[in-house]
Amino acid sequence: MPSGVMYNHETVALDGEIFTDCEFRDSRMIFSGGSPPVFENCRFYGCEWKQDEAAQRTLAYLKALWSAGEKTAVQALIKDITVAR
């Protein structure tokens, strides 16, 4: 559980991590589809967000749905993501 860490030009594995008061600068953020990370009071500057493994396959699935004409289904998922809870 990193706390108060500054990441600068690093590759950061996100799965299952809880980051508190961290700063990320020009880092490569990689999510592989495990447990979602938690970011508490973190700051991001110029980071590159990448999906790998299961996360990458999920994006490929959503692209396939979109291409198959199921835009409404994908848009409903995006709406669910953006609705404040």
HUUR-V28602 format. One record per run of one state. SS is the DSSP state (A for helix, B for strand, O for the rest). FROM is the first residue (numbers start at 1). TO is the last residue. Records with the same first field share a line. If there is no record, write none. Layout:
SS=FROM-TO + FROM-TO
This chain:
O=1-2 + 4-5 + 9-10 + 14-17 + 21-22 + 26-27 + 32-37 + 41-42 + 46-47 + 52-52 + 68-70 + 83-85
B=3-3 + 6-8 + 11-13 + 18-20 + 23-25 + 28-31 + 38-40 + 43-45 + 48-51
A=53-67 + 71-82
